[in-house]
Amino acid sequence: MSTKEQRSVAAELDKRAGQTYAEEAGIRLQDTPIPLFELLVLTMLLSARISAEIAVSAARELFDAGLRNPKAVIDADRSAIIAALGRGHYARYDESTATRLTEGSHLLIDTYDGDLRKLASACNGDVTKAQELLQEFRGIGPVGADIFLREVQDVWPWVAPFYDPKSLGAAQDLNLPADAGKLADLAPSSNAKFAAALLRASLDEDLRASLTG
């Protein structure tokens, strides 16, 4: 496939699926404590064996309930957290997730004064270090760390370009380069949006087929 053809595929994919999961969850992501915490919550929800649609719905319910910062989570009645998760149809993991959200909020306050920008500072530009520190939050493993970094890269430029294995695999299936730097050159809007579009393509066989003819 020529570079021109690759750009055409990338543009169409970005147009049809270039929405980050943070955007879908109503998070106006910027490098400030509240939206970064909201992304951490969303990451915990997406890390469970449950559909992204349900995870996003549960995140919206938590945020609508006022659980937008670690202190609010710690101060909330456990029943309120579980109820919000239930409204988002996250019932299968409601008890364990309520525990992880509370424990993660304590860790964030105790280690980073409630501010994930301090985690970023501790990494000093080292993405591998960021992956390690994110996994200190219970419920976030290697895949979860990749989710967070994929979504945050537009506001933490030192992370970019970040394309996780699933995004790279989808790129290969679409006859695009399975290389983060080359994908960044093809990204029509932003790395975070394009990486999300590739991930969505990895989960949607019909979308992949329509783009490859």
C-alpha positions as CSV (number, residue, x, y, z in Angstrom):
1,M,0.0,0.0,0.0
2,S,1.4,3.4,-1.0
3,T,1.8,6.2,1.5
4,K,-1.1,8.1,-0.2
5,E,-3.3,5.0,0.2
6,Q,-2.3,4.7,3.9
7,R,-3.1,8.3,4.5
8,S,-6.5,7.8,3.0
9,V,-7.2,4.8,5.2
10,A,-6.0,6.6,8.2
11,A,-8.1,9.6,7.5
12,E,-11.3,7.5,7.0
13,L,-10.6,5.4,10.2
14,D,-10.0,8.6,12.2
15,K,-13.2,10.1,10.9
16,R,-15.3,7.1,11.7
17,A,-13.7,5.9,15.0
18,G,-11.4,8.6,16.2
19,Q,-12.9,9.2,19.6
20,T,-11.0,8.5,22.8
21,Y,-12.7,6.5,25.6
22,A,-12.1,9.5,27.8
23,E,-14.2,11.7,25.4
24,E,-16.9,9.0,25.3
25,A,-17.0,9.1,29.2
26,G,-17.4,12.9,29.2
27,I,-13.9,13.6,30.5
28,R,-12.5,16.9,29.2
29,L,-8.9,15.7,29.5
30,Q,-6.3,18.2,30.4
31,D,-3.2,18.2,32.6
32,T,-5.0,19.1,35.8
33,P,-5.8,16.9,38.8
34,I,-9.5,16.2,38.3
35,P,-9.6,15.0,34.7
36,L,-6.4,13.0,35.3
37,F,-8.1,11.3,38.2
38,E,-11.2,10.7,36.1
39,L,-9.0,9.0,33.5
40,L,-7.5,6.8,36.2
41,V,-11.0,5.8,37.3
42,L,-11.9,5.0,33.7
43,T,-8.8,3.0,33.3
44,M,-9.6,0.9,36.3
45,L,-13.1,0.2,34.9
46,L,-11.8,-0.6,31.4
47,S,-9.2,-3.0,32.9
48,A,-11.9,-5.5,34.0
49,R,-13.2,-8.3,31.8
50,I,-16.2,-6.3,30.7
51,S,-17.2,-4.4,27.6
52,A,-15.8,-0.9,27.0
53,E,-19.4,0.4,26.6
54,I,-20.3,-0.7,30.1
55,A,-17.1,0.6,31.6
56,V,-17.7,4.0,30.0
57,S,-21.3,4.0,31.2
58,A,-20.2,3.2,34.8
59,A,-17.6,6.0,34.7
60,R,-20.2,8.5,33.7
61,E,-22.4,7.4,36.6
62,L,-19.6,7.7,39.1
63,F,-18.8,11.2,37.8
64,D,-22.4,12.2,37.8
65,A,-22.5,11.1,41.5
66,G,-19.8,13.6,42.2
67,L,-16.9,11.1,42.5
68,R,-14.5,13.2,40.5
69,N,-11.5,13.4,42.9
70,P,-9.9,11.0,45.3
71,K,-11.2,12.7,48.5
72,A,-14.8,12.4,47.2
73,V,-14.3,8.7,46.7
74,I,-12.8,8.2,50.1
75,D,-15.6,10.2,51.8
76,A,-18.4,8.5,49.9
77,D,-20.5,5.8,51.4
78,R,-19.5,2.4,49.8
79,S,-23.1,1.9,49.0
80,A,-23.1,5.1,46.9
81,I,-20.2,3.8,44.8
82,I,-21.8,0.4,44.3
83,A,-25.1,2.1,43.4
84,A,-23.4,4.2,40.7
85,L,-21.6,1.2,39.3
86,G,-24.9,-0.6,39.2
87,R,-26.6,2.2,37.3
88,G,-23.8,1.8,34.8
89,H,-24.6,-2.0,34.6
90,Y,-21.2,-2.7,36.1
91,A,-22.8,-5.0,38.7
92,R,-20.5,-8.0,38.0
93,Y,-17.5,-6.2,39.5
94,D,-19.2,-3.7,41.7
95,E,-17.9,-4.9,45.1
96,S,-14.2,-5.4,44.0
97,T,-14.2,-2.2,42.0
98,A,-15.6,-0.2,44.9
99,T,-12.7,-1.5,47.0
100,R,-10.1,-0.7,44.3
101,L,-11.4,2.8,43.7
102,T,-11.1,3.5,47.4
103,E,-7.7,1.9,47.8
104,G,-6.5,3.7,44.7
105,S,-7.7,7.0,46.0
106,H,-5.8,6.5,49.2
107,L,-2.7,5.6,47.3
108,L,-3.0,8.7,45.1
109,I,-3.3,11.0,48.1
110,D,-0.6,9.3,50.2
111,T,1.9,9.0,47.4
112,Y,1.1,11.9,45.0
113,D,-0.9,14.3,47.2
114,G,-3.9,13.4,45.0
115,D,-2.3,14.8,41.9
116,L,-1.2,12.5,39.0
117,R,1.0,15.2,37.6
118,K,3.4,14.2,40.4
119,L,3.5,10.7,39.1
120,A,4.4,12.2,35.7
121,S,7.2,14.2,37.4
122,A,8.5,11.1,39.1
123,C,8.8,9.4,35.7
124,N,11.1,12.2,34.3
125,G,10.1,11.4,30.8
126,D,10.5,7.6,31.2
127,V,7.4,5.8,29.7
128,T,8.4,2.5,31.1
129,K,8.6,4.0,34.6
130,A,5.1,5.4,34.1
131,Q,3.9,1.9,33.2
132,E,5.4,0.6,36.4
133,L,4.0,3.3,38.7
134,L,0.5,3.0,37.2
135,Q,0.5,-0.7,38.0
136,E,0.9,0.1,41.7
137,F,-2.8,1.0,41.6
138,R,-4.6,-2.2,42.3
139,G,-6.7,-3.4,39.4
140,I,-4.4,-1.8,36.8
141,G,-2.1,-4.2,35.1
142,P,0.1,-3.9,32.0
143,V,-3.0,-3.6,29.7
144,G,-4.5,-0.9,32.0
145,A,-1.3,1.0,32.1
146,D,-1.3,1.0,28.3
147,I,-4.9,2.3,28.3
148,F,-4.0,5.2,30.5
149,L,-0.9,6.2,28.5
150,R,-2.7,5.8,25.2
151,E,-5.4,8.1,26.3
152,V,-3.2,10.7,28.2
153,Q,-0.5,11.2,25.5
154,D,-2.0,14.3,24.0
155,V,-1.8,16.1,27.4
156,W,1.4,14.4,28.4
157,P,3.4,14.9,25.2
158,W,6.5,13.1,26.7
159,V,4.4,9.9,26.4
160,A,3.7,10.3,22.6
161,P,3.7,8.6,20.3
162,F,2.1,5.8,22.3
163,Y,0.4,2.9,20.4
164,D,-0.2,-0.2,22.4
165,P,0.1,-3.8,21.1
166,K,-3.7,-4.0,20.1
167,S,-3.4,-0.7,18.2
168,L,-0.3,-1.8,16.4
169,G,-2.0,-5.1,15.6
170,A,-5.0,-3.3,14.1
171,A,-2.6,-1.1,12.1
172,Q,-1.0,-4.2,10.6
173,D,-4.4,-5.7,9.8
174,L,-5.2,-2.5,7.9
175,N,-1.9,-2.6,6.0
176,L,-0.7,0.4,7.9
177,P,2.8,0.5,9.5
178,A,2.9,-1.3,12.9
179,D,5.4,1.3,14.2
180,A,4.5,4.1,16.6
181,G,6.6,6.7,14.9
182,K,5.2,6.0,11.5
183,L,1.6,5.9,12.8
184,A,2.2,9.3,14.4
185,D,3.1,10.6,11.0
186,L,-0.2,9.3,9.6
187,A,-2.4,10.4,12.5
188,P,-4.9,12.9,11.0
189,S,-5.8,14.6,14.2
190,S,-4.0,13.4,17.3
191,N,-2.1,10.4,18.5
192,A,-4.6,9.6,21.2
193,K,-7.6,9.8,18.9
194,F,-5.9,7.7,16.2
195,A,-4.6,5.1,18.6
196,A,-8.2,4.8,20.0
197,A,-9.5,4.5,16.4
198,L,-7.1,1.7,15.8
199,L,-8.1,0.0,19.0
200,R,-11.8,0.3,18.0
201,A,-10.9,-1.2,14.6
202,S,-9.3,-4.2,16.4
203,L,-12.7,-4.9,18.0
204,D,-14.8,-4.3,14.9
205,E,-14.4,-6.8,12.1
206,D,-16.9,-5.0,9.9
207,L,-15.0,-1.7,10.3
208,R,-11.7,-3.3,9.4
209,A,-13.3,-5.0,6.3
210,S,-14.8,-1.8,5.1
211,L,-11.4,-0.1,5.2
212,T,-9.5,-2.8,3.5
213,G,-12.0,-3.4,0.7
